[in-house]
Amino acid sequence: MSLVFLFNTVFLLADALKNAITSFVIPTEFLTAWTLLLFEIERFKA
């Protein structure tokens, strides 16, 4: 019983960690893309 509980806890923690990484990486890439786009626009206007 305790081994199953331990496995489930580790699985949930790993899943939560994966979700946290995913929700952090995606906005970072989104902001990077926007920054590059704005940089290109500024360079084009200059």
N, CA, C and O atoms as a printed pandas DataFrame, in Angstrom:
     atom_number atom_name residue_name chain_id  residue_number  x_coord  y_coord  z_coord
0              1         N          MET        A               1    0.837   -1.207    0.000
1              2        CA          MET        A               1    0.000    0.000    0.000
2              3         C          MET        A               1    0.864    1.247    0.000
3              4         O          MET        A               1    0.632    2.167   -0.784
4              5         N          SER        A               2    1.863    1.283    0.876
5              6        CA          SER        A               2    2.692    2.482    0.977
6              7         C          SER        A               2    3.559    2.652   -0.268
7              8         O          SER        A               2    3.891    3.775   -0.648
8              9         N          LEU        A               3    3.928    1.529   -0.905
9             10        CA          LEU        A               3    4.740    1.608   -2.112
10            11         C          LEU        A               3    3.929    2.209   -3.255
11            12         O          LEU        A               3    4.439    3.024   -4.024
12            13         N          VAL        A               4    2.670    1.805   -3.363
13            14        CA          VAL        A               4    1.778    2.370   -4.386
14            15         C          VAL        A               4    1.557    3.858   -4.123
15            16         O          VAL        A               4    1.561    4.667   -5.051
16            17         N          PHE        A               5    1.368    4.209   -2.860
17            18        CA          PHE        A               5    1.175    5.608   -2.490
18            19         C          PHE        A               5    2.402    6.429   -2.851
19            20         O          PHE        A               5    2.286    7.538   -3.373
20            21         N          LEU        A               6    3.577    5.879   -2.569
21            22        CA          LEU        A               6    4.817    6.563   -2.888
22            23         C          LEU        A               6    4.964    6.765   -4.395
23            24         O          LEU        A               6    5.352    7.840   -4.853
24            25         N          PHE        A               7    4.648    5.718   -5.160
25            26        CA          PHE        A               7    4.731    5.798   -6.617
26            27         C          PHE        A               7    3.780    6.859   -7.162
27            28         O          PHE        A               7    4.150    7.654   -8.026
28            29         N          ASN        A               8    2.546    6.861   -6.644
29            30        CA          ASN        A               8    1.564    7.850   -7.087
30            31         C          ASN        A               8    2.017    9.267   -6.752
31            32         O          ASN        A               8    1.832   10.185   -7.551
32            33         N          THR        A               9    2.607    9.448   -5.581
33            34        CA          THR        A               9    3.083   10.769   -5.165
34            35         C          THR        A               9    4.203   11.253   -6.083
35            36         O          THR        A               9    4.210   12.407   -6.513
36            37         N          VAL        A              10    5.148   10.361   -6.380
37            38        CA          VAL        A              10    6.253   10.714   -7.270
38            39         C          VAL        A              10    5.726   11.041   -8.660
39            40         O          VAL        A              10    6.180   11.988   -9.303
40            41         N          PHE        A              11    4.750   10.236   -9.122
41            42        CA          PHE        A              11    4.167   10.465  -10.442
42            43         C          PHE        A              11    3.484   11.825  -10.505
43            44         O          PHE        A              11    3.646   12.558  -11.480
44            45         N          LEU        A              12    2.717   12.167   -9.461
45            46        CA          LEU        A              12    2.030   13.457   -9.427
46            47         C          LEU        A              12    3.023   14.619   -9.371
47            48         O          LEU        A              12    2.826   15.647  -10.019
48            49         N          LEU        A              13    4.085   14.446   -8.593
49            50        CA          LEU        A              13    5.101   15.491   -8.507
50            51         C          LEU        A              13    5.798   15.695   -9.846
51            52         O          LEU        A              13    6.048   16.828  -10.257
52            53         N          ALA        A              14    6.112   14.588  -10.525
53            54        CA          ALA        A              14    6.764   14.685  -11.828
54            55         C          ALA        A              14    5.839   15.362  -12.836
55            56         O          ALA        A              14    6.286   16.170  -13.650
56            57         N          ASP        A              15    4.550   15.030  -12.780
57            58        CA          ASP        A              15    3.582   15.631  -13.689
58            59         C          ASP        A              15    3.438   17.127  -13.414
59            60         O          ASP        A              15    3.375   17.927  -14.347
60            61         N          ALA        A              16    3.388   17.504  -12.141
61            62        CA          ALA        A              16    3.286   18.915  -11.772
62            63         C          ALA        A              16    4.529   19.682  -12.215
63            64         O          ALA        A              16    4.435   20.822  -12.669
64            65         N          LEU        A              17    5.696   19.047  -12.079
65            66        CA          LEU        A              17    6.936   19.674  -12.499
66            67         C          LEU        A              17    6.960   19.877  -14.008
67            68         O          LEU        A              17    7.386   20.923  -14.497
68            69         N          LYS        A              18    6.496   18.858  -14.744
69            70        CA          LYS        A              18    6.437   18.959  -16.204
70            71         C          LYS        A              18    5.504   20.095  -16.627
71            72         O          LYS        A              18    5.820   20.862  -17.537
72            73         N          ASN        A              19    4.345   20.196  -15.953
73            74        CA          ASN        A              19    3.401   21.265  -16.265
74            75         C          ASN        A              19    3.992   22.635  -15.964
75            76         O          ASN        A              19    3.787   23.588  -16.716
76            77         N          ALA        A              20    4.726   22.729  -14.858
77            78        CA          ALA        A              20    5.338   24.001  -14.488
78            79         C          ALA        A              20    6.390   24.415  -15.510
79            80         O          ALA        A              20    6.475   25.582  -15.893
80            81         N          ILE        A              21    7.192   23.441  -15.950
81            82        CA          ILE        A              21    8.223   23.740  -16.947
82            83         C          ILE        A              21    7.582   24.161  -18.263
83            84         O          ILE        A              21    8.020   25.115  -18.906
84            85         N          THR        A              22    6.526   23.427  -18.657
85            86        CA          THR        A              22    5.847   23.739  -19.918
86            87         C          THR        A              22    5.235   25.135  -19.871
87            88         O          THR        A              22    5.374   25.912  -20.816
88            89         N          SER        A              23    4.557   25.452  -18.766
89            90        CA          SER        A              23    3.905   26.754  -18.665
90            91         C          SER        A              23    4.923   27.883  -18.508
91            92         O          SER        A              23    4.584   29.052  -18.689
92            93         N          PHE        A              24    6.171   27.537  -18.172
93            94        CA          PHE        A              24    7.214   28.561  -18.097
94            95         C          PHE        A              24    7.903   28.734  -19.440
95            96         O          PHE        A              24    8.206   29.856  -19.849
96            97         N          VAL        A              25    8.153   27.620  -20.130
97            98        CA          VAL        A              25    8.905   27.668  -21.387
98            99         C          VAL        A              25    8.101   28.341  -22.491
99           100         O          VAL        A              25    8.644   29.149  -23.245
100          101         N          ILE        A              26    6.815   28.017  -22.595
101          102        CA          ILE        A              26    6.007   28.556  -23.683
102          103         C          ILE        A              26    5.916   30.087  -23.638
103          104         O          ILE        A              26    6.163   30.721  -24.664
104          105         N          PRO        A              27    5.572   30.723  -22.489
105          106        CA          PRO        A              27    5.567   32.185  -22.460
106          107         C          PRO        A              27    6.944   32.791  -22.737
107          108         O          PRO        A              27    7.039   33.875  -23.313
108          109         N          THR        A              28    7.999   32.105  -22.335
109          110        CA          THR        A              28    9.352   32.620  -22.584
110          111         C          THR        A              28    9.630   32.668  -24.076
111          112         O          THR        A              28   10.155   33.661  -24.580
112          113         N          GLU        A              29    9.280   31.595  -24.790
113          114        CA          GLU        A              29    9.470   31.569  -26.239
114          115         C          GLU        A              29    8.568   32.605  -26.902
115          116         O          GLU        A              29    8.965   33.242  -27.877
116          117         N          PHE        A              30    7.355   32.776  -26.376
117          118        CA          PHE        A              30    6.423   33.756  -26.923
118          119         C          PHE        A              30    6.981   35.166  -26.779
119          120         O          PHE        A              30    6.933   35.956  -27.722
120          121         N          LEU        A              31    7.512   35.484  -25.590
121          122        CA          LEU        A              31    8.098   36.804  -25.361
122          123         C          LEU        A              31    9.333   37.018  -26.223
123          124         O          LEU        A              31    9.568   38.118  -26.723
124          125         N          THR        A              32   10.124   35.957  -26.394
125          126        CA          THR        A              32   11.316   36.067  -27.228
126          127         C          THR        A              32   10.929   36.367  -28.668
127          128         O          THR        A              32   11.553   37.200  -29.325
128          129         N          ALA        A              33    9.903   35.690  -29.154
129          130        CA          ALA        A              33    9.433   35.923  -30.521
130          131         C          ALA        A              33    8.933   37.357  -30.697
131          132         O          ALA        A              33    9.236   38.010  -31.696
132          133         N          TRP        A              34    8.165   37.838  -29.720
133          134        CA          TRP        A              34    7.661   39.209  -29.796
134          135         C          TRP        A              34    8.801   40.226  -29.742
135          136         O          TRP        A              34    8.777   41.230  -30.453
136          137         N          THR        A              35    9.796   39.964  -28.897
137          138        CA          THR        A              35   10.933   40.872  -28.784
138          139         C          THR        A              35   11.680   40.960  -30.106
139          140         O          THR        A              35   12.047   42.046  -30.555
140          141         N          LEU        A              36   11.902   39.798  -30.725
141          142        CA          LEU        A              36   12.588   39.791  -32.016
142          143         C          LEU        A              36   11.756   40.494  -33.081
143          144         O          LEU        A              36   12.296   41.215  -33.921
144          145         N          LEU        A              37   10.438   40.283  -33.047
145          146        CA          LEU        A              37    9.558   40.930  -34.024
146          147         C          LEU        A              37    9.599   42.445  -33.867
147          148         O          LEU        A              37    9.717   43.167  -34.857
148          149         N          LEU        A              38    9.502   42.933  -32.631
149          150        CA          LEU        A              38    9.562   44.372  -32.393
150          151         C          LEU        A              38   10.916   44.943  -32.794
151          152         O          LEU        A              38   11.004   46.056  -33.311
152          153         N          PHE        A              39   11.968   44.171  -32.551
153          154        CA          PHE        A              39   13.312   44.607  -32.931
154          155         C          PHE        A              39   13.413   44.744  -34.448
155          156         O          PHE        A              39   13.996   45.705  -34.951
156          157         N          GLU        A              40   12.845   43.782  -35.175
157          158        CA          GLU        A              40   12.858   43.841  -36.636
158          159         C          GLU        A              40   12.049   45.039  -37.139
159          160         O          GLU        A              40   12.457   45.701  -38.093
160          161         N          ILE        A              41   10.913   45.319  -36.511
161          162        CA          ILE        A              41   10.082   46.463  -36.912
162          163         C          ILE        A              41   10.844   47.768  -36.692
163          164         O          ILE        A              41   10.846   48.646  -37.555
164          165         N          GLU        A              42   11.484   47.890  -35.540
165          166        CA          GLU        A              42   12.255   49.100  -35.245
166          167         C          GLU        A              42   13.404   49.268  -36.238
167          168         O          GLU        A              42   13.701   50.381  -36.673
168          169         N          ARG        A              43   14.038   48.167  -36.588
169          170        CA          ARG        A              43   15.149   48.228  -37.530
170          171         C          ARG        A              43   14.636   48.586  -38.927
171          172         O          ARG        A              43   15.306   49.293  -39.679
172          173         N          PHE        A              44   13.458   48.099  -39.262
173          174        CA          PHE        A              44   12.871   48.386  -40.571
174          175         C          PHE        A              44   12.482   49.855  -40.687
175          176         O          PHE        A              44   12.646   50.468  -41.742
176          177         N          LYS        A              45   11.964   50.418  -39.592
177          178        CA          LYS        A              45   11.552   51.833  -39.601
178          179         C          LYS        A              45   12.754   52.766  -39.656
179          180         O          LYS        A              45   12.668   53.855  -40.223
180          181         N          ALA        A              46   13.861   52.351  -39.079
181          182        CA          ALA        A              46   15.033   53.219  -39.004
182          183         C          ALA        A              46   15.702   53.403  -40.366
183          184         O          ALA        A              46   16.705   54.108  -40.471
